[in-house]
Every structure is written in C-alpha cells, then in structure tokens.
C-alpha cells in the first residue's frame, strides 16, 4: 500500500506513522462506525450523502461525532489535497474513544480519515461477471455501517474458498439481503428488484435506483432463492465496485450465464454519470 497521508485525531501524518491509543474502544470493543467513498476526476463522489450516512450510523449506536459534519468534510477534502492522487478511496472512521475501564469512553470519540489509491478490479469481473455465494447470517443494526466486520470477513473467506468474489447474506426467512460490502439487484424480465428492509442503503445503490427508474420498472421487496432462479440478470453495487454483474449464485447460473443487456445499460449509465 502506498504510504499516503492520513488524518488521525487532529494530525495529518504519513500512513506508516499513524497510530491509535490501545485503550480506544474501537480496539478494545469494536465500537465505532465508518463510511467509504471514492473520487471521480479527483473529487469525492456524493460526499454529503456519505457524511449523512456516517452521522446516522453514529446515532444508531449512540456514538457522538467528534466534529460537526462541516468540519469532517473540510478534513476529508484537506486529506485528499495532501495526497494529490489521480483517483482515491476515502475511508472515514469514528472510533469509540479512549476508555480506562474498557467500557465507558473517558475521552471524545476519535476521527480517522484514510486516503488510498482507488482500487481497480479485474476487467473480466465486468465483462463476464462474478460468482457469489450465499451465507446464513444477519448484520447487527443493518442501517449502521459499523466497524464490526467479523461476519463479513468470515463470509469472504468462504467465498474465496468457493472461488467466488462476494458473499450474500441470507436471513432466517430465507431472504437474500445484501453482500458483505455490496447491495444486490436482480432483473426478472424488465423488472428490477432489490431488497429494501434489513440492509444498509448504499449511496451507489441509491444512484443506480435513480438511473434505473428512467428505463425500468423498479420494485423494492425481499429477494428469495426462487427469485434468483427466475432472474435473467443480477448485479451488485458499491462505491468501489460500482455496478458489477453477477452471473452465478452458489451453483445457480443467473440467466444465460453472461452479462445481460439491462445490466450493461446501467453500467454504462453509471459510468457516464461519474466519468462524463
């Protein structure tokens, strides 16, 4: 990883010099929230939407923000300027703060902003699609983007072992909810279906929904395994993955097993929006 400049609790410093207090509740208890975005043409994409989601995540776990959102925005922009990368990923982390008893914070929450070069996924992920697996798990407080990623890490290990690029969460009702870091969409004919409840509403997801409503019938409802079996196309969305086709779920081939025309249309629309 490039030794970029980051922001940690009031200081801008090289990434390899960055540290957190070992008594921070983020370390001791996994108490914290974050948000993740990327730049296009060097500018953060939908930064305000991501900051609003960060604030909502903090409220849901009763964690105060260390700075007003306007100040956090300034810090993000300053960190980006100090790195001067062509395109970058940005991770904003709010930590629980230092705690002497490892339960109650004795200091205000911490703030970390990490900027790294934008990650480019293999071209074949978009031209031929990816495989995803399903795992039986549900995230705690789905609307909050917390730093507790143990279920995601375990699910991704299963995915890698199965030769898959993503794992999709399935709840006790048998509904396929979302990926470890992605939102899920399927096409059944010309109807685009995506889950609405018990998921983290992605910023990229919301953009794709706006684009899709121009040309397709969009329905937000639970997705079942039977729906996937009937689907003609499927894809996932995320800030770093954009619109990524899914051509296999577990042993089930999605549609013809190739990237469909509707998915290609939305991929092109998203790229036109973001890259001009």
Secondary structure in CASP SS format (residue, H / E / C, confidence):
PFRMAT SS
TARGET T0000
AUTHOR 0000-0000-0000
METHOD secondary structure of the structure
MODEL  1
X C 1.00
X C 1.00
X C 1.00
X C 1.00
X E 1.00
X E 1.00
X E 1.00
X E 1.00
X C 1.00
X C 1.00
X E 1.00
X E 1.00
X E 1.00
X E 1.00
X H 1.00
X H 1.00
X H 1.00
X C 1.00
X C 1.00
X C 1.00
X C 1.00
X C 1.00
X C 1.00
X E 1.00
X H 1.00
X H 1.00
X H 1.00
X H 1.00
X C 1.00
X C 1.00
X C 1.00
X E 1.00
X E 1.00
X E 1.00
X E 1.00
X E 1.00
X E 1.00
X E 1.00
X E 1.00
X E 1.00
X C 1.00
X C 1.00
X E 1.00
X E 1.00
X C 1.00
X C 1.00
X H 1.00
X H 1.00
X H 1.00
X H 1.00
X H 1.00
X H 1.00
X H 1.00
X H 1.00
X H 1.00
X H 1.00
X H 1.00
X H 1.00
X H 1.00
X H 1.00
X C 1.00
X C 1.00
X C 1.00
X C 1.00
X C 1.00
X C 1.00
X C 1.00
X C 1.00
X H 1.00
X H 1.00
X H 1.00
X H 1.00
X H 1.00
X H 1.00
X H 1.00
X H 1.00
X H 1.00
X H 1.00
X H 1.00
X H 1.00
X H 1.00
X H 1.00
X H 1.00
X C 1.00
X C 1.00
X C 1.00
X C 1.00
X E 1.00
X E 1.00
X E 1.00
X E 1.00
X E 1.00
X E 1.00
X E 1.00
X E 1.00
X C 1.00
X C 1.00
X E 1.00
X C 1.00
X C 1.00
X C 1.00
X C 1.00
X C 1.00
X C 1.00
X C 1.00
X C 1.00
X C 1.00
X C 1.00
X C 1.00
X E 1.00
X E 1.00
X E 1.00
X E 1.00
X E 1.00
X E 1.00
X E 1.00
X E 1.00
X C 1.00
X C 1.00
X C 1.00
X C 1.00
X C 1.00
X C 1.00
X H 1.00
X H 1.00
X H 1.00
X H 1.00
X C 1.00
X C 1.00
X E 1.00
X E 1.00
X E 1.00
X E 1.00
X E 1.00
X E 1.00
X E 1.00
X C 1.00
X C 1.00
X C 1.00
X C 1.00
X C 1.00
X C 1.00
X C 1.00
X C 1.00
X C 1.00
X E 1.00
X C 1.00
X C 1.00
X C 1.00
X H 1.00
X H 1.00
X H 1.00
X H 1.00
X H 1.00
X H 1.00
X H 1.00
X H 1.00
X H 1.00
X H 1.00
X H 1.00
X H 1.00
X C 1.00
X C 1.00
X C 1.00
X C 1.00
X E 1.00
X E 1.00
X E 1.00
X E 1.00
X E 1.00
X C 1.00
X C 1.00
X C 1.00
X C 1.00
X C 1.00
X E 1.00
X E 1.00
X E 1.00
X E 1.00
X C 1.00
X C 1.00
X C 1.00
X E 1.00
X E 1.00
X E 1.00
X E 1.00
X E 1.00
X E 1.00
X C 1.00
X C 1.00
X E 1.00
X E 1.00
X E 1.00
X E 1.00
X C 1.00
X C 1.00
X C 1.00
X C 1.00
X C 1.00
X C 1.00
X C 1.00
X C 1.00
X H 1.00
X H 1.00
X H 1.00
X H 1.00
X H 1.00
X H 1.00
X H 1.00
X H 1.00
X H 1.00
X H 1.00
X C 1.00
X C 1.00
X C 1.00
X C 1.00
X E 1.00
X E 1.00
X E 1.00
X E 1.00
X C 1.00
X C 1.00
X E 1.00
X C 1.00
X H 1.00
X H 1.00
X H 1.00
X H 1.00
X H 1.00
X H 1.00
X C 1.00
X C 1.00
X E 1.00
X E 1.00
X E 1.00
X E 1.00
X E 1.00
X E 1.00
X C 1.00
X C 1.00
X C 1.00
X E 1.00
X E 1.00
X E 1.00
X E 1.00
X E 1.00
X E 1.00
X E 1.00
X E 1.00
X C 1.00
X C 1.00
X E 1.00
X E 1.00
X C 1.00
X C 1.00
X C 1.00
X C 1.00
X C 1.00
X C 1.00
X C 1.00
X H 1.00
X H 1.00
X H 1.00
X H 1.00
X H 1.00
X H 1.00
X H 1.00
X H 1.00
X H 1.00
X H 1.00
X H 1.00
X H 1.00
X H 1.00
X H 1.00
X H 1.00
X C 1.00
END
